[in-house]
Amino acid sequence: MVVERSVSEVMSSPVLSVRTDTPLQEAVQLMSDHHVSGLAVVGEAGELVGELTETDLMVRESGFDAGPYVMLLDAVIYLRNPLAWDRQVHQVLGSSVADVMGKAPHACEAATRLPAAARQLHDRSTQRLFVLDQDRHPVGVLTRGDVVRALAAAG
């Protein structure tokens, strides 16, 4: 039964992550290569310190526009090649992940029950929750697509 399952049973692992000093162009390339809409940002000890999302890259006061995209479960499908705007990303947003990342990442513990995590995804209007161990190290990621797949499998 889905209600009884914990996040650790349905999360995706391993977590794609970058550090605060990672060049922004490298992070954008990682997101593009793996067709993900967000990355965990970790500190020197591997602890979660932030997240970098496509929204961080696109929605800025500068009016930067990365172009149209659609999301299908967990995949981001750009309708224009995102690598074509990497120079604009660098010029408009800064040069490192720290310049752009959100400093309040969405996260939960591995033991969190799936309904509570789904509620958190909905209430915070986010696409993902980074799943953390007791030392705040990301051990997985739970996406809206993971929740949908768990519901379908239980069906």
N, C-alpha and C positions, 0 to 999 in steps of 0.2 A: 504494500500500500504506500502511495506517494507520501502521505502525511507522516509516516513513520521513518522515512528516509532522511539521512543527514546530507548536508552539502558535500561532505567528503566522498559520498557514494556516487555522485553525479557530476562533480566538477571536472574540468579539463586540466590536465597536467602534462608537462611542466608549464610554468608561467613564463611568457616572454617578458623580459625586463631590461631596463636600461638604467644607467646611473645619472645623477644630476649633471655630471660633466660630459655626458655623451653628446657629441655634435648633433644638432637638430637634424641635419640632413641624413645622418646615419639612422636616427630613430624613424624618420619618415620612410626611409628605404625598408627598414625592418617591418613596419606596419604594412607597406605595400607588398613586400615579398610574401608575407604570411597571411595577407587578406584579413587583418584584424583592425578593429576600430579603436583599440586602446592598449597601452602598455603600462605595466607596473614600473614605478620609479623607486629604486632602492638606494639606501645609503651605503656607507663603507662597510658596515657589518652585515649587509644583506637585508636590513629591515625596510619595510615599506615606508616611504616618506612622501609619496605623491603618486599621481597618475598622469599620463599623457594621453589625451583622446583626440579624435578627429575634430571634435568641437573646439578644443584648445587651439588647434591649428587653423580652423576656419573662422570661428566667431571671435573676432577681435575688433576693437574700436577703430582700427585702421581701415576696416571695410574689405579686408583680404577675402577673396573668394576662391576656394579650391575647386569649384565647379560642382556640377550635379553628381549625386551618388544615390544609390539605393542600398538598403540593408535587407538581406535575406537570411533570417535567423542570425547567425554570428558573423556572416561574411559581409564585408563592405565591397560593393561593386561600383567602382568609379566609372562614370560615363565619359570621363576625359582622363587621359593618362596623368596620374598624380606626380610622376617624375618630371613632367614638363614644367611644373611650378616650383621645383625645389629651390631655384635661385630666388624666386619671389618670397618663399617661406623664409629663407635665410635673411633677406633684406628687411622684411617687414617684421618678423617675429623675434629675431635674435639668433644667436649662434649655438646655444646649448639647450638641452632639455630643461635646465633650471629656469631659463628665461620664459618658458611657456607653460610648464606643467601646473596642474592643479595641486594645491598643497593639502587638500582634504580628501584623500582617496576613499572610495567606497569599499568597505571591507567587512568581513564577518569571520567568525571562527569555524573551524572544520566541523565541529559538533552541532552547529546551528541546524535546526530542522528545516526542510525544504519549504514548507509554507511560510515560515518566518522570513526566510531569505527572499522568497518571491514577493512578499509584502514590502520588504526593504527595496528591492529592485523597482517595484511600482511606485512606492511613496517618494523615493528619491529621484525618480525619472532617469534612471541610469541603465546602461546596457549590460553592465558587469559588476560583480563583486569579487574583489581579490580575497581568497581564502588564506587565512593566516594561522601559523602555529603559535605557540605560547611566547615565542621571542619576536613576534611580528614579522617573521619571514614569510613571504608568499609561497604557498605550497600548491596552489591551484587557482583557478578562476571559474566562477559560476556565471554563466551568461543567461540571458532570457531564452536563448535557443536550447540550453541545457535543461531548463525547467520544462519547456515544451516537449522535448524528447522524453523526459522522465514521465510526463503525463501521458504521452502517446504509448510508451512502453507498458504503462500500468493499465491502459485502456482495455 
